[in-house]
Every structure is written in structure tokens, then in C-alpha cells.
């Protein structure tokens, strides 16, 4: 179901009534001031596309939830408990960890699988949550990466990360490219090299760090060190290449020492925070 790009004042008023919200509540849901929302519902102004998509999103999920409530399918006690934990401040949990626990549970839960089948059969094209501005583009790109093979994802993320880091310097070079066109060519080449370096770092993790996670006890930390080492090696290679082309000289021993300390410290942090097995509920 495609979200509409426009919505009339009548449709907006009907949507609010269906959701059972006051004008003030709906204005808050749509990230609008009460005065601005009143102008849209009265037809004095046209509702922006982002808010129109947000209304369609809320209606779709409200109708889905109502259909589930009338279906006779029982809610899953485990999921209800997980949602209570997530909404409390007693034990904060990252979004990634929350989704990992939920996905692992759904695979073995007959109740959750029955509810998912019900939704798929009756609501096959649920809209995605609309995002304002460039956030939607960013999340779309991340979704595309997540659909790639597992071994490829670290390389794509690494390429994007180092290319983005390099682009911060490239922005300043672009202003000088009007007088020296070769600078623009150099800038594009630098970003391409950074992307290749980031991809190489990601592949190091895919083929060495990921298998290292299976080592008992210390595996997550080894994987973290390998991941950071791959990216750090790419960054140092780019620094050395830039220094060589500009005639700059670096203290090799100091760079190796900094590389080792940074890799170990950040690798342990990454391994502890990202690569430890998710908690398993009893």
C-alpha cells in the first residue's frame, strides 16, 4: 500500500476521528503546532507530504492492530514482557539488541508465527515509517546494504564510512577547483581510494574477524580487534599514500605504536559492545 503524497482536509479530519485523537493529540503525533494543524484540517493550507505519509502509516498500523485484536489470536506473553522492559528505565537496551532477542524468539514461538501469518495474509504491503529529510535516504541506503550477503555488508559499511570521512576534506578542496581543476580530480580519486580502503577493512572482518567470534570466551574481543585493525590499516595506508604524494614524512615507529594501542583499545570496546552473544531468555 503506497502512502499518499497529498491529503485533503476532509481525509485528515476522518483519519483523526478513526484514530480517536483530539486535534491537539494529533498535532503532537504529526510534529506540528496546534495552530498549524488547525489550518490543515480547516483546509486553509495543504498538509506536507511527510505528514501525509505519517497519517497513512498510523492508519495502516491502527487497522492492523484492530484486526489482530478481533482475530481471536492470543497475544504473546513473552513479547508483552519484552515491551514492558523496553518501555521502563530499569534495564535500558539498545535497539539492535532488542530486535535480536525479538527475532530469535519469533522463530520458535507458535503464537508469534500465527500472528505474523495473519498480518501477511491480510496486510501484505504495510508502509514503512516515513522519515524527514535526508534521514529517509540514509535509512533506505542502510536497508539496501542489509539485503546484501552477510560477508559483503562490512565492506559496504566500511567503504561508505571512509568515503564520508574523506569527503569532509574534499568539500574544502572543491572551492579551489575553480582555479585549479586538477584538485577536483584529486578529490574524486581520494574518495575512491578511501572507499576501497574501507571495503578492504570490512572484508578483513568478514573473512577473519567473523570466524574469530566462535572462539570460546575471547572470540568477541578477537573479532573486535580484527575489525578495528582492518579499518585502521586502511586509514594508515591512506595517510601514508597522501604523505608520500605531498612529500611529508611520518615517524613510522610512532605510527605503528599508535596503530597497536588504538587497535587493541577500540577493538576490545567494539568486541564487548557489539559482538558478544545476545542474552537468551530462560
C-alpha positions in Angstrom: 0.0 0.0 0.0 1.6 3.2 -1.1 1.3 6.2 1.2 -0.4 9.2 -0.5 1.7 12.2 -1.3 -1.2 14.6 -0.5 -4.2 14.5 1.8 -7.4 16.7 1.8 -8.7 18.4 4.8 -11.7 16.0 4.9 -9.4 13.0 4.7 -7.3 14.4 7.6 -10.3 15.0 9.8 -11.6 11.5 9.1 -8.2 10.0 9.9 -8.1 11.8 13.2 -11.6 10.6 14.1 -10.7 7.0 13.1 -7.6 7.1 15.4 -9.7 8.5 18.2 -7.4 11.5 18.8 -8.1 15.1 19.7 -6.8 17.9 17.4 -4.0 18.6 20.0 -3.0 15.0 20.3 -2.9 14.5 16.5 -0.9 17.7 16.1 1.7 16.2 18.5 1.7 12.9 16.6 2.4 14.8 13.4 5.1 17.0 14.9 3.0 20.1 14.3 1.8 23.0 16.5 -1.9 23.0 17.3 -2.3 26.2 15.2 -0.6 24.8 12.2 -2.6 21.6 12.4 -5.9 23.5 12.7 -5.0 25.3 9.4 -4.5 22.0 7.6 -7.8 20.4 8.9 -9.7 23.6 8.1 -8.3 23.5 4.5 -6.5 26.8 4.8 -3.2 25.1 4.0 -2.0 21.9 2.3 -0.7 19.1 4.5 3.0 18.5 3.7 4.0 15.2 2.1 5.9 14.0 5.1 2.9 14.4 7.4 0.6 12.9 4.8 2.7 9.8 4.8 2.8 9.8 8.6 -1.0 9.8 8.7 -1.2 6.9 6.3 1.4 5.0 8.4 -0.6 5.5 11.6 -3.9 4.5 9.9 -2.4 1.3 8.4 -0.9 0.1 11.7 -4.0 1.1 13.7 -6.2 -1.0 11.3 -3.7 -3.9 11.6 -3.8 -3.8 15.4 -7.6 -3.7 15.4 -7.8 -6.7 13.1 -5.4 -8.6 15.3 -7.4 -7.8 18.4 -10.6 -9.1 16.7 -8.9 -12.2 15.2 -9.1 -14.3 18.4 -5.3 -14.9 18.2 -3.9 -14.5 21.7 -1.0 -12.0 22.3 2.4 -13.5 23.1 3.2 -13.1 26.9 6.9 -13.1 26.1 6.6 -10.2 23.7 4.4 -8.3 26.1 7.1 -8.7 28.8 9.8 -7.6 26.4 7.8 -4.5 25.6 7.3 -3.7 29.3 11.1 -4.0 29.8 11.8 -1.8 26.8 9.4 0.9 28.0 10.9 1.0 31.5 14.2 2.6 32.6 15.2 -0.2 34.8 17.3 -2.0 32.3 17.9 0.1 29.1 18.6 -1.9 26.0 19.9 -0.9 22.5 17.5 -1.2 19.6 19.8 -3.8 17.9 19.8 -6.0 21.0 16.0 -5.6 21.3 15.4 -6.7 17.7 17.9 -9.6 18.0 16.0 -11.0 21.0 12.7 -10.5 19.4 13.7 -12.1 16.1 15.3 -15.1 17.9 12.0 -15.6 19.9 9.7 -15.4 16.9 11.5 -18.2 15.1 10.5 -20.6 17.9 7.1 -19.2 19.0 3.9 -20.7 17.6 1.8 -17.7 18.8 4.1 -15.1 17.2 4.3 -17.1 13.9 0.5 -17.4 13.8 0.1 -13.6 14.3 2.7 -12.9 11.6 0.9 -15.2 9.1 -2.4 -13.4 9.9 -0.8 -10.0 9.2 0.9 -11.2 6.0 -2.3 -12.6 4.6 -4.4 -9.5 5.2 -1.9 -6.7 5.2 0.8 -7.7 2.8 2.0 -4.1 1.9 2.4 -2.3 5.2 4.1 1.1 4.8 7.5 2.0 6.2 7.8 4.6 8.9 8.4 7.9 7.0 11.5 9.8 7.9 12.0 13.6 7.4 14.7 15.0 5.1 17.8 13.0 4.4 17.1 10.5 7.2 14.8 8.6 4.8 17.6 8.4 2.2 20.1 7.2 4.8 17.8 4.5 6.2 17.0 3.4 2.6 20.7 3.0 1.9 21.2 1.0 5.1 18.2 -1.2 4.2 19.8 -1.9 0.8 23.1 -2.8 2.5 21.3 -5.2 4.9 19.7 -7.0 2.0 23.2 -7.8 0.6 25.0 -11.1 1.5 26.3 -11.1 5.1 30.0 -11.2 4.1 29.5 -8.1 1.9 27.9 -5.8 4.5 31.0 -4.9 6.5 32.8 -4.0 3.2 30.0 -1.7 2.1 29.7 0.0 5.5 33.5 0.4 5.6 33.6 1.9 2.1 30.8 4.4 3.0 32.4 5.4 6.3 35.9 6.1 5.0 34.5 7.8 1.9 32.4 10.0 4.1 35.3 10.9 6.3 37.4 11.8 3.3 34.6 13.9 1.8 34.8 16.3 4.7 38.2 17.4 3.4 37.1 17.2 -0.2 34.4 19.8 0.4 37.1 22.4 1.1 39.1 21.4 -2.0 36.1 21.9 -4.3 36.1 25.6 -3.7 39.6 25.8 -5.0 38.8 23.6 -8.0 37.5 26.5 -10.0 41.1 27.9 -10.2 42.8 24.5 -10.2 40.6 21.9 -11.9 43.1 19.1 -11.1 42.1 19.5 -7.4 38.6 18.2 -8.2 40.1 15.1 -10.0 42.4 14.5 -7.0 39.4 14.9 -4.6 37.4 12.2 -6.5 40.4 9.9 -6.6 40.9 10.4 -2.8 37.3 9.4 -2.1 37.5 6.4 -4.4 40.7 5.2 -2.6 39.1 5.8 0.8 36.1 3.7 -0.3 38.4 0.9 -1.5 40.3 1.0 1.8 37.1 0.9 3.8 35.9 -2.1 1.8 39.2 -3.9 2.3 38.9 -3.3 6.1 35.4 -4.7 6.0 36.5 -7.8 4.1 39.2 -8.4 6.7 36.5 -8.6 9.4 34.2 -10.8 7.2 36.8 -13.5 6.5 38.9 -13.3 9.6 37.0 -11.5 12.4 33.7 -13.2 11.9 35.1 -16.7 12.3 37.1 -15.5 15.3 33.8 -14.8 17.1 33.4 -18.6 17.5 36.4 -18.8 19.8 35.2 -19.6 23.3 35.2 -16.7 25.8 37.6 -14.4 24.0 36.1 -14.7 20.5 34.0 -11.5 20.5 37.1 -9.5 21.6 39.3 -11.1 19.0 36.7 -10.2 16.4 36.6 -6.6 17.6 40.4 -6.3 17.4 40.4 -7.7 13.9 37.6 -5.4 12.7 39.3 -2.3 14.1 42.7 -3.5 12.7 41.3 -3.8 9.2 39.9 -0.3 9.2 42.9 1.2 10.9 45.2 -0.4 8.4 43.2 1.2 5.6 43.3 4.6 7.2 47.0 4.4 7.8 47.6 3.3 4.3 45.7 6.4 3.0 47.7 8.6 5.3 50.9 7.2 4.1 49.8 7.5 0.5 48.8 11.1 1.0 52.1 11.8 2.8 54.2 10.3 0.0 52.4 12.2 -2.7 52.9 15.5 -0.8 56.4 14.9 0.3 55.5 14.8 4.0 57.4 12.4 6.3 55.9 10.5 9.2 57.6 8.8 12.2 57.0 5.1 11.3 57.6 3.8 14.8 55.2 6.3 16.3 52.5 5.4 13.8 53.0 1.7 14.4 52.8 2.2 18.2 49.6 4.4 17.8 48.1 1.8 15.5 48.7 -1.0 18.0 47.3 0.9 21.0 44.3 2.2 19.2 43.5 -1.2 17.6 43.6 -3.0 20.9 41.7 -0.5 23.0 39.0 0.2 20.5 38.9 -3.4 19.4 38.1 -4.5 23.0 35.4 -1.9 23.3 33.9 -2.9 19.9 34.1 -6.6 20.8 32.4 -6.1 24.2 29.6 -3.8 22.9 28.8 -5.3 19.5 30.0 -8.9 19.2 29.0 -10.6 22.4 26.1 -13.1 22.1 22.7 -11.7 22.7 21.1 -12.6 26.0 18.9 -15.7 25.9 15.7 -15.6 27.8 15.0 -18.6 30.0 
